[in-house]
């Protein structure tokens, strides 16, 4: 039998004589039930136990666009048919979204409270339902039946939308026994959204871009995240003074945020395929997940895949004036007295470089030197010096250099500087430089140019 089920509905005094009550789709929504409350097949009173199905499809939506949704109920053993469908906001499933319209005599629109609202239009944001009519049950029709309804999308991007439908494949016996109930849910997204962001495998690395890359991260260090669809093609956004939040680098920038373990990173730059961020000052150690989130904090936010990295006390790495194919790179360094750039003449076109000399005091720029004293939280532009908690040692050309200071670079979030005195005995040439923070060392390949 194709009967109306009212026993479990709080407004049991009302029922459509020729259709289902509202809230019978079996969807994952507040107060939603399913027609097995009344219809069953012998001892079976759970949906989706028979040989049939209920099917429908909905395309990603555009604002105000209309779609015809065809709900098909099929069962090889049955001969009368009914259905119900609804649409809800994924971010708040108590709210309906868009509007339905019956386009023929086989279906009708009903509101969530048919006593207050016996006929459409239904109140905005409240759930709407489309169900069969008496004509639509098509008594005696074997194998299945389809119902066409029109749905109009909301006028704006409201994030994901969940459609839920129930189908009643009845046996035309005029009793509630011997009927099979089927349910299905479909989630659609906004068609105008850009493709979901994706972090490349191994795409979270130290921002110095050493070769091989530094794959570990540390609190307060700067990292680069490589992938696709972080922002539209051609996007170049750099954090400026007006983007600071309470004097700190923002955790949300260009609609994006980056989750690192239990906290959010601080932004420097956004490109379509690369993000440069500062690791939050967190106590997590070991493996943590990194995830990029578009439309951060909004109902339509989109999350990337997660990339697992190891967070540890230090992940020291130098910054470089340029990256060379052989992995041997000139460190970003200045003469701490004259402030001149240290490097071979002609290193970069149009820029003046001077080689270091034995005895010069240099500032070598780096990241990943861990916590400092006094503490400086991620995102803060340090007002003054703060030294690393763990001691830093440096060799130049294999010789120990005097380390005069290792800590934050004042005024520059996430950037560290190591001030050294170039050993007197070093020879001329491109000399390898290595820094060590506790048990952590910078990658091989970094050098400074020395000429007496």
N, C-alpha and C positions, 0 to 999 in steps of 0.2 A: 504493500500500500504506500502511496505518497501522501502522508498525513502531515499536519502541522504540529510541531513539537513545542509545547508551552510549559510543560511541567517544571522545568528548571529555570525558566526565565522569570525575573522578579515581577514583571508586569503580566502575570499569567491571565489576567482578565481580558487581555486583548490578543488577538491573533489574526493574521491574514488567512482568510478561508482558503485561498488558492496560492499560498506561498509560504516560505519559511519565516520564522521570527528573526529579528536582528540578533547579532552576536552568536551565529551558529556556523561560522566558517572553520572553527578549529585552529585559527591563527594564534600566534604567540602574543596575544594582546590582553589587557586587563578585562576580566569578565567574559572572555570569549569561551564559548562552549562548542559542541559539535553535535550533529544530528543523531549520533548514536545514543544520546540521552533518551530517545524514543524509538528510533529505528534500529533493528538488529536482525541478524541472520542466525536463528537458533540461539546457541549459547554465546555467539560472538557479538560483543557490543563495543568493539574497538574499530576505529577507521582503518582503511587500507588493508583489510584482511581477505577481500575477495579477489577474483581474477581480473577485475577491471581497473579503471583509473579515472581521475579527473585531470584534464590538461588545459593549459592556456599559456600564452606568452605575451609579454609586454616589452616594448622597446624602451631604451633610455629616453628620458623626456626632455623636451624643450619648453620654455615658458609658454603657457597658453595653448600648446599644441594638442589637437584631438587625436585619439587613437581608437580604433575598433578592436575590442578584445573579444575573442571567441573562446568561450568556455565549453569544452566537450566532455561529456560524461559517457563512458563506455563500459559495457559489461556484457559478455556473450550470453549470459543466462537471464537477463532482465528485459522488461518491456514497458517501463514508465520512468520518467526522468525529472529531476529537480536539481537546483543548485543555489548557491549564494556566494557572492564575492564582495570584498571590501578592500580599501586602500588606507594605509596608515603611515604616518611619519616614523621613520626608523629611530629618530632621536627622541620621540615621545609617542609611543604607540597608543596612547589614549586619544590621540587626535587624528581625525580623518584628514585627507589631503586630496586636492583636486575635486572634481565633481563628476558624477555618473549621470547618464541619460539612457532610458530604454528606447530602443530604436524600432521595435516591433511589438506585437502582441504577446510574445513568448516570455517577456521579462518585465519587471517593474522595479522602480526605485523606492526604497523605504528608509526612513530616518531612524536614528538610534532610540528615540522615544516616540513611538507612534501614537501615544495618547495626546501629547502636547503638539506633535507635528505629524498629523495623520497623512498629509500629502507633501511632496516636495514643493519648493526647494527646502532642503534641510539647512540648519544653522551652520555658518562657517566654522570650520575646525572641528566640528563634531562628526563622529563616524557616520558614514553612509553605507548602504548595502544595496545590492541588486539581487533579486531572487526571481524564481520562475512565477508564471501565472498558471491558472488552471489550464488554459489553452496550451501553454508551453510544456506541460507534462507529457503530451503526445501519447496518450494511452494506447497501448498495443504495439507501439513502435519497437522493433527488436534491435538489439546490439548497442544502440547508443543514440544520443541527440546532442545538438550544439545550440548554444545560446550566444547571441551577439549583443554586446553592450558598448556604449560609447563612453570613454573617459577623457575628460579635459584636464590637462596638467595644470599645476599651480602657476601663477604669473611670475614667480621668481624661483631661483635655485634654493630649494629647501633641504638639500641633502638627499640621502637615500630614502626610497619609498618601498614599503613592503606590501605586496598584494597577497591576500589569502583567499582561497576558494574551497568550498566543500561541494561535492556532487553526490546526489542520492540516486542510485541505480535501484529502482523499486521493481517488485515483481507483479504489480498490478492486481494484488489480491484483496485490496481494500482493508488490509490489516497492517499493523506496523511490523509484523514479522516477515522474515525472508528478504529484507532490504539490505543492500550493501552501501556503506558510506565511504567516500574517498576524499582525501584532502591534499592540498598542495599550496606551497608558498613560493613566491617569486620576489626577489629584491631587485630594483632597478636604480640606476644612478642618473645624475644630471648629464645630458648629452653634451653640454658645453664644457664640462670639466676637461682639463688637460689630462693626458695619460698619467697613470699613477707613478709617483717617483720610484726609482729603483737604485739601490746602492750596488755598485759593482762588487763582484767577489774579490775580497782583499782590498776593497776600495777605501778603507779608513786607514790613513797613514799620517806620519808626522809631517807637519807643514814645511819642513826644510826640504822635502822631496829628495832625500838622499837616494843613492842607488848602490845597493838594494835599499828599499824603503824601510823606515822604522815602523813596525807593525804593532808596537805597544804604545799605550797612552798613559799619561799621568795627570794628576790634578793640577789645573792651572796651565797646562801645556796647550799649544796651538796645533790643531790637526786639520788635515784636508780630507774631505769626503768626496769621492768621485763616483759618478753614476749617470743616470739619465732622467730627464723630465723633472728636475728640481724646479725649474722656472721656464718660461717660454724661450725659444731659441733667440740668441742674441742678447739675453739679459745680462747686464753688468750693474750690480748694485753694491756700493761700498758704504759702510756705516759712517755717518758723519756726526757732528756734534748735536744736531737736532734729533738724532735717533737715539741718543742715550736716555736711559730710564733711571731717574734718581742718580745721575752721574755715572751709571754703569753701562757697559755694552748690553744691548737688548737680547732677551731670550727668544723673542719673536721678531722676525724681520722679513719683509717682502712676503708676508703671509705664511712663512715657514717657521718651524721650530725643529730642534734636533734633540731627541731624548738619548742621554748617555747614562746607562744604568738607572739610578733612581732620581735623576735630576735632568735639567735642561742645560744645554750648552749656550755659550754667548757668541754672538755673531760678529764677524768682520766683513765678509764678502759673500755675495750670492751670484753665481753664474748658472747657466742652464745645466751644466754637467759637473759643477764643482762648488762645494761650500767650504769656506774657511771659518772655523769656529774655535772657541776656547773651551777646553774640557772643564766642567764644573768642579768646584772644590768639594769633592765627596770622599767619604771614607771607604767606599767600595774598593775591594782588591780582588784580583782574579778575573775571571771572564765576566764581561758585561755586554749587554746588547746595545747597539747603536741603531737608531731609527729616525728617518726624516719624515716629517709630518707637514703636508700641505693644508692650507686653510686652518691653521692651528687654533684649536679652541672653539671652532665653529661647528654647527650641526653637520656640515658637509665636509669635515676634515677627511683627508685621505692619507693613509699611512703606507710607507714603503715597506719592503722586506727588512728584516733585521740582519745586521752584520755583527758577529761576535768578535770582540777584541779583548786583549788582556790589559787591565789597568793595574799599574804598579807605582811604587813611590817615585820613580824617575824614569824618563825616557829621553835622555839628552841627545840633542841634535843641533848642529849649526845651521844657520841660514847662509845662503850663498848669493853672490852677485850674479852668477849664471850657473846653469846646469850643463855639463858637458856629457857627450855620449859615452865617454869611457868611465863615467862615475867619479872622476877627479875634478873637484869643484873648488873655486876660490871662495873662502869664507867671507861673509859680509863683516868687515872689520874697519875700524877707523883708528887713527892715531889719537889717543886720548888727550894729548896736549894740543896738537894743532887742529884736530878734527878733520884732517885730510883722509880721503879714502885710501885704503891699503890694497894694492894690487899692481899687476904689471901694466905699464903704459899701453894704452890702446885696448884694455880689457873690454870696455864697452864704448861704442862710438860716441864721441862728443862729451865724454866724461873724463875728468882728470883723476888719474890714479898714480900713487907713488909707492914703490916697494918699501917694506919695513927694513929697518936697520937693527943690528944687534944693540940691545939696550933700550930700544923704543918701548914706550908704554902703549899697549894696544887695548881696545875694547872689541871683543869678539861677540857677535850677537848670536843667540841661540834660543832654544825653547826646551821644555821638558825637564827643568831642573828641580821640580817638585816644590814642596812647601818651603816657606821662608819665615824669617823672624825679623821684625814683627809680622804677623800673618797678613796676607793680602788675599782677599776673596776674589774668585773668578769674576771678571767683568769690571773690576775696579781699575782705574787709571792711577797707578801708585804715585802718591805725592812726593815720595822721597825714596831713599835706598832701603832695601830689606834683604838681608843675606840669606843664602840657602842654609837650611838646617844641617844638611849633610855636607861634608867638606868636598870641595872640587879640586882636582889636580889636573894639570895640563902638561903635555909634552909637545915640543916643537922640534921637528927633525930628530926625534928620539931623545932629546935632552929635556930635563925638567925645567919648566918655566916657573918663576915666582908668580903665584896667584895673589893679586892685590885686593880683588873684590870679585865675588860671584853672587849674583842676586838679581832682583828685578831691575829693569831699565825704567827709571822714573818717567811717569807720564804715559807709558805704553803698556797696555794690558797684555798679559801673556808673553811678553818679550823679556828675555833675560840677557844680561851681559856678563862676560867674564873678562875682567881686566888683568892683563899679564904684562910682565917685563920679558921681552925677547931675550933668550939666553945669549950671553956674550960670545959663546963659542960656535954659534950656528954658522954654517957655510951659506953661500949664495944659492939661490934656486927656489923652486916651488917645493916648500918643505911641508911634509905631512904634519898635521896637528890632530891630537887626540885629547879629549877631555873625559874625565872619569868622575862620576858622582856616586860615591859608595861603591856598589857592585855593578853599576850601569855605566856603559861607555858609549861615546859617539861612534857612528859608523866610520869605517875606513873611507878614504878618498878626499877628506877635507884638507885644504892646504892654504898657506899664505906664501906670498912671494917675498923673498929677502934679497937685498942687494946692498953690500957694504958701500 
